[in-house]
Amino acid sequence: MKRIDMETILLCAIMAVAGAFGMIAGGAAFAGVRFQECNAVLLAGGGCGLGGILWGILLIFNSNMVSKRG
C-alpha cells in the first residue's frame, strides 16, 4: 500500500479550511447573523471542528484513491 505524501495532506488541510470558512460564513449570511454580534469562541470552535471533519473525509477519500492506484 502506498503512503499519502505531504503535499496531499497539506492540500487537504487547505481545502478543508477554505470549505469550513465558506460554510460558516455562508450559513451565517443565510441566517442573517452579524459577525460583530456572534461569540468568537463558538465561531472559531465550529470552524475548527468542521475543518477537522472535512480534513478527515478528504484524507480518507484520498487514501482510498492512492491504494486503488497502487
N, C-alpha and C positions, 0 to 999 in steps of 0.2 A: 504494500500500500504506500502510495506517495504521500509526502507531507505537504501541508499548505505553506507556501513561502511567506515571508514577512510583508511583501508588497500586497498580497491578497488580504492579509489580516488588517493592515493599515487602511486599505481601500474600503474594506467592510466597515471599519470603525468610522471613517469619514462619511460614508453613505448613511450609516445609522444615525450619526449626529445630525446630519442635514435633514434626514427624514423625520427624526424626532422633533427638531426645531420647527419644521414645517407643519407637522401635525398639531403641536401645541399652539403655535401662532394661528393656524387656520381654525382650530377649534375655538380658541378664544375670540377670534374675529367673527366667527359664525354665531357664537353665543352673545356677542356684543359686550364682552368683558374688556375693561380698560386695564392695561398692564400696570398703570400707576396705582390702581386700587387693589391689585392682587397681592397675595402673600408670596414674596420672593422665594421663600424656602419651599413652599408647595410647588411652585413652577419649576424650580431647579430640581427638586426631587422627582417630580413627574417626568421631566425631560430626561434625567439620567436613567430612571427606570425604564422608560420607553426606549431610550437609546440602547440600553443593555439588552433588552428583549430583541430589538431589531438586529443588533450585532450578533447575538446568538443564532438567530434564524439565518442570517446571511452566512455565518461561518458553517453552520450545519449544511446548508444548501451547497456551498462551495466545496466542502469536504466530500460530499457525495459526488459532485461533478469531477473532482480530482481522482477519486477512487474508480469511477467508471472509465476514465480515460486511460488509467494506468494498467 
